[in-house]
Every structure is written in structure tokens, then in C-alpha cells.
Amino acid sequence: MSRAMKKNGFTLMELMITVAIVAILAMIAIPSYTQYVRRANRTDATKTITLDAQALERCYSQSFTYANCAGAAAGTLPSPQGKYNVTITIPDPLVAAPSYAISAAPLSPDQVADTACTSFTLNTAGAQGMTGTADTKTCWGST
């Protein structure tokens, strides 16, 4: 009498099919995840710019000038998450009408690679701007 042999483990073909399926899933998931992370990181720029604009407007409502505002001093600083350099420009009030311009340029390597929404701007009139291949509403998160 012969005993039936019991097979344990996987064949090489089964293992290769599993590896191929995982590779296909990774080819789809990794670029999609990278785009999602870049899109989420854009809020670091837009949120910081918006908060700085609010601080400047509060200062202006009290002193009728954007110069010497403690809440949003003119200059360049990194955003809270360190993804962008945020620059606040306030022209000399003796030369120009009271105004400001705030811009954010990418600082981290993952945001530098974001060609859809490269940099962001906001001015005294509330005009939102950006550079890149996408439209302003998409970059600022309005859609």
C-alpha cells in the first residue's frame, strides 16, 4: 500500500504570480499616494498665507498701516510644517498706498516636484494666485 504524499508550501510559479500582482498594485498605488501627499501639503502654504493675511488685516484695522505689524512681520520664514518659504512684502507706506503681498515658494523636495501648483500668492485685494499647470481654484482648494 502506498501512502498519498501531502504537499506543503508554494510552488515557484505561485510565488511569482503573487509577486507580479503585488508589483502591479504598487505601480498604481505609489504614484497615486504621492500625488495625494503633495495635494495635502499645499494646505501648509494656503493656510499660512491666509493666517498671515488675517493678522495683517487685524493690525491694519487698529493702526491703519501694515508696517510694523507684530502678527505678520515682513520677511521670509518657513511655513509651520516646513514645506514652503512664506514671504511677506509690505511696501514703504510713505511711497505707496498701504498694501501687502504674501507668497509661498516650495521648500521641501516633495513640494518642489509638485508641478501642478508650484507657488502661491495673495495680495491686499484678496486676489489669490499661483504658478503651475493647474488652475487657481484647484491649487487653493476651492474645488
C-alpha positions as CSV (number, residue, x, y, z in Angstrom):
1,M,0.0,0.0,0.0
2,S,1.2,3.4,-0.9
3,R,0.6,6.5,1.1
4,A,-0.6,9.7,-0.6
5,M,2.1,12.3,-0.3
6,K,1.0,15.5,1.2
7,K,2.3,18.7,-0.4
8,N,3.4,21.6,1.8
9,G,4.3,25.1,0.7
10,F,4.1,27.0,-2.5
11,T,5.4,26.3,-6.0
12,L,7.7,28.8,-7.6
13,M,5.0,29.6,-10.2
14,E,2.5,30.5,-7.4
15,L,5.1,32.7,-5.7
16,M,6.0,34.5,-9.0
17,I,2.3,35.2,-9.7
18,T,1.9,36.7,-6.2
19,V,5.0,38.9,-6.7
20,A,3.7,40.1,-10.0
21,I,0.3,41.0,-8.6
22,V,1.9,43.0,-5.7
23,A,4.2,44.8,-8.2
24,I,1.2,45.8,-10.3
25,L,-0.7,47.1,-7.3
26,A,2.4,49.1,-6.2
27,M,2.8,50.7,-9.6
28,I,-0.7,52.0,-9.3
29,A,-0.7,52.9,-5.6
30,I,2.6,54.7,-5.1
31,P,2.1,57.5,-7.7
32,S,-1.4,58.0,-6.5
33,Y,-0.3,58.3,-2.9
34,T,2.5,60.7,-3.8
35,Q,0.0,63.0,-5.6
36,Y,-2.3,62.8,-2.7
37,V,0.5,63.8,-0.3
38,R,1.6,66.7,-2.5
39,R,-2.0,68.0,-2.7
40,A,-2.4,67.7,1.1
41,N,0.9,69.6,1.7
42,R,-0.4,72.5,-0.4
43,T,-2.6,73.4,2.6
44,D,0.6,74.3,4.5
45,A,1.1,77.2,2.1
46,T,-2.5,78.3,1.7
47,K,-3.3,78.1,5.4
48,T,-0.1,80.0,6.4
49,I,-0.8,82.7,3.7
50,T,-4.4,83.1,4.9
51,L,-3.5,83.4,8.5
52,D,-0.8,86.0,7.8
53,A,-3.3,88.0,5.7
54,Q,-5.7,87.9,8.6
55,A,-3.1,89.1,11.1
56,L,-2.1,91.9,8.7
57,E,-5.8,93.0,8.3
58,R,-6.3,92.9,12.1
59,C,-3.2,95.1,12.5
60,Y,-4.4,97.5,9.8
61,S,-7.8,97.8,11.4
62,Q,-6.1,99.1,14.6
63,S,-3.3,101.2,13.3
64,F,-4.3,101.9,9.6
65,T,-0.9,100.7,8.4
66,Y,0.5,97.3,7.5
67,A,4.0,98.3,8.6
68,N,5.3,97.2,12.0
69,C,2.6,94.5,12.4
70,A,3.8,92.1,15.1
71,G,1.4,89.3,14.0
72,A,2.9,89.0,10.5
73,A,6.2,90.8,10.2
74,A,7.6,91.4,6.7
75,G,10.3,88.9,5.6
76,T,10.7,85.3,4.8
77,L,10.0,82.4,7.2
78,P,9.3,78.7,6.7
79,S,5.7,77.6,7.0
80,P,4.8,75.7,10.1
81,Q,5.2,72.2,8.5
82,G,8.4,73.4,6.7
83,K,7.1,72.7,3.2
84,Y,7.2,76.3,1.9
85,N,9.1,79.5,2.4
86,V,6.5,82.2,3.1
87,T,7.5,85.8,2.2
88,I,5.5,88.9,3.3
89,T,6.2,92.1,1.4
90,I,5.0,95.4,2.7
91,P,5.9,98.5,0.6
92,D,7.0,101.7,2.4
93,P,3.8,103.5,3.4
94,L,5.4,106.8,2.5
95,V,6.0,105.8,-1.1
96,A,3.0,103.6,-1.9
97,A,-0.6,103.1,-0.7
98,P,-1.0,100.7,2.2
99,S,-0.7,97.2,0.8
100,Y,1.0,93.8,1.1
101,A,1.8,90.8,-0.9
102,I,2.3,87.3,0.5
103,S,3.9,84.5,-1.4
104,A,4.9,80.9,-0.7
105,A,7.6,79.0,-2.6
106,P,8.3,75.3,-2.1
107,L,11.0,74.4,0.3
108,S,10.8,70.6,0.7
109,P,11.9,68.3,-2.1
110,D,8.5,66.6,-2.3
111,Q,6.8,70.0,-2.9
112,V,9.4,71.2,-5.3
113,A,8.4,68.3,-7.5
114,D,4.7,69.5,-7.5
115,T,4.4,71.0,-10.9
116,A,0.7,71.4,-10.7
117,C,0.8,74.0,-8.0
118,T,4.4,75.3,-7.6
119,S,4.0,78.6,-5.7
120,F,1.1,80.7,-4.2
121,T,0.4,84.4,-3.8
122,L,-2.1,86.6,-2.1
123,N,-2.4,90.4,-2.1
124,T,-4.2,93.1,-0.3
125,A,-7.2,92.9,-2.6
126,G,-7.6,89.2,-1.7
127,A,-6.6,88.0,-5.2
128,Q,-5.3,84.5,-5.0
129,G,-2.6,83.5,-7.4
130,M,-0.4,80.5,-8.2
131,T,2.1,79.2,-10.7
132,G,1.9,75.7,-12.1
133,T,-0.1,73.7,-14.6
134,A,-3.4,73.6,-12.5
135,D,-5.9,76.4,-12.1
136,T,-6.1,78.7,-9.1
137,K,-9.2,77.1,-7.6
138,T,-7.7,73.7,-7.7
139,C,-4.4,74.8,-6.0
140,W,-6.1,76.9,-3.4
141,G,-8.6,74.1,-2.6
142,S,-11.7,75.9,-3.7
143,T,-12.9,72.9,-5.8
